[in-house]
Amino acid sequence: MTETRSITTEKDFEHPVDAVWRAMTDSEWLAVWFFPNDIRPEVGHSFTIWSRPIERWDGEFQCKVLEVVPGEKLSFRWKGGHEELKGFGHYMDVTVTWTISALPDGGTHFHFIQEGISTDPTSDALYDIMLKGADSVMRSLAKRIPDLLEHEP
């Protein structure tokens, strides 16, 4: 069995759980702060996350929703990339779990875990990029959610 490692990131947002949940599960909202996608928060739903193509890789991640607890948890399998690439674009097959909970002040605590990154040295650059990316994703959500709320229909 291949050994793996995980990345965990947490952040508190001043926005309510329903807004953060929508940002996690609405395809258009998710595309604003994460990646373009065709997600639906339905267990078993297969979807694609589109990134930029790199060399031998078309930039598409194939994903599948594994678990949904409305307003609390979204877990999905995320795989794609190419074995010969280094860093972002290197092949990965991981599970991402986003869990949110209400804070006493009306805000939201967001817990992000990405599990299954190989400990093989060929995956070190991918791990480093995904570690930085997890923090970047949380900063992006914090920056973009006010715009999403301001312009919602």
C-alpha positions in Angstrom: 0.0 0.0 0.0 1.3 3.4 -1.0 1.9 5.9 1.9 0.1 9.2 1.6 0.1 12.6 3.3 -2.6 15.2 3.9 -3.0 18.9 3.8 -5.3 20.7 6.3 -6.3 24.3 6.3 -8.8 26.2 8.5 -10.2 29.7 8.3 -13.0 31.7 9.9 -15.2 33.9 7.7 -17.5 36.7 8.8 -20.2 35.4 6.4 -23.0 33.1 7.5 -23.0 29.3 6.8 -25.6 29.5 4.0 -23.4 31.9 2.0 -20.3 29.8 2.4 -22.2 26.7 1.6 -23.4 28.3 -1.6 -19.9 29.3 -2.5 -18.8 25.7 -2.0 -21.6 24.0 -3.9 -22.9 26.4 -6.6 -20.9 25.9 -9.8 -20.9 29.6 -10.8 -19.9 30.8 -7.3 -17.3 28.1 -6.9 -15.7 29.1 -10.3 -15.2 32.6 -9.0 -12.9 31.6 -6.1 -11.7 28.1 -7.0 -11.8 26.7 -10.6 -14.4 26.5 -13.4 -16.4 23.4 -12.8 -19.8 21.7 -13.3 -20.3 20.5 -9.7 -23.7 19.6 -8.2 -23.9 18.7 -4.5 -25.3 15.3 -5.1 -23.6 12.1 -3.9 -22.3 10.2 -6.9 -22.3 13.2 -9.2 -19.3 13.1 -11.6 -18.0 16.5 -12.5 -15.0 18.3 -14.0 -12.7 21.0 -12.7 -11.0 22.9 -15.5 -7.5 24.3 -15.0 -5.0 25.4 -17.6 -3.6 22.8 -19.9 0.1 22.0 -19.3 2.3 20.1 -21.8 0.8 16.5 -21.9 -2.2 17.3 -19.7 -5.4 18.8 -20.9 -6.0 20.7 -17.6 -9.1 18.7 -16.6 -9.6 17.1 -13.2 -12.2 14.3 -13.1 -14.1 14.5 -9.8 -16.9 12.6 -8.0 -19.0 13.8 -5.1 -18.5 11.3 -2.2 -20.5 12.8 0.6 -22.9 15.7 1.1 -24.3 17.0 4.4 -26.2 20.1 3.4 -24.9 23.2 5.1 -22.0 21.2 6.7 -19.9 19.0 4.5 -18.9 18.3 0.9 -16.4 15.6 0.1 -15.2 14.7 -3.4 -12.6 12.6 -5.2 -10.3 14.8 -7.3 -8.0 13.2 -9.9 -6.1 14.2 -13.0 -2.7 15.4 -14.2 0.1 13.5 -15.8 2.8 11.4 -14.2 5.7 13.1 -16.1 4.8 16.6 -15.0 6.2 18.2 -11.8 4.3 20.4 -9.4 0.8 21.4 -10.3 -0.2 19.1 -13.2 1.5 16.1 -11.7 -0.9 13.2 -11.5 -3.0 13.1 -8.3 -5.9 11.1 -7.0 -7.0 12.7 -3.8 -10.0 13.2 -1.6 -11.0 16.8 -0.7 -13.3 17.4 2.2 -14.7 20.8 3.0 -16.5 21.1 6.4 -18.2 24.2 7.7 -19.8 25.1 11.0 -21.4 28.2 12.4 -19.5 30.5 14.7 -21.1 32.2 17.7 -20.8 35.6 16.0 -22.8 34.4 12.9 -19.7 33.7 10.9 -18.5 30.4 9.5 -15.5 28.1 10.4 -14.2 26.4 7.2 -12.1 23.2 7.5 -10.3 22.0 4.3 -8.5 18.7 4.2 -7.0 17.1 1.1 -6.0 13.5 1.6 -4.1 11.0 -0.5 -1.0 12.8 -1.9 1.7 10.3 -2.4 4.8 10.4 -0.2 6.8 9.3 -3.2 9.6 11.9 -3.9 8.1 12.5 -7.4 5.0 14.0 -5.7 7.0 16.4 -3.4 6.6 19.4 -5.8 2.9 18.6 -6.1 2.5 18.5 -2.3 4.3 21.8 -1.9 2.1 23.5 -4.5 -1.1 22.0 -3.1 0.0 23.1 0.4 0.4 26.7 -0.8 -2.7 26.4 -2.9 -4.9 25.5 0.1 -4.0 28.8 1.8 -4.4 30.6 -1.5 -7.9 29.1 -2.0 -9.0 30.3 1.5 -7.7 33.8 0.8 -9.5 33.8 -2.5 -12.8 32.8 -0.9 -12.4 35.5 1.7 -11.7 38.1 -0.9 -14.5 37.1 -3.4 -17.4 36.1 -1.2 -18.4 39.7 -0.5 -18.7 40.3 -4.3 -20.7 37.1 -4.7 -23.1 38.2 -2.0 -23.4 41.7 -3.3 -24.3 40.6 -6.8 -26.5 37.6 -6.1 -29.8 37.5 -7.9 
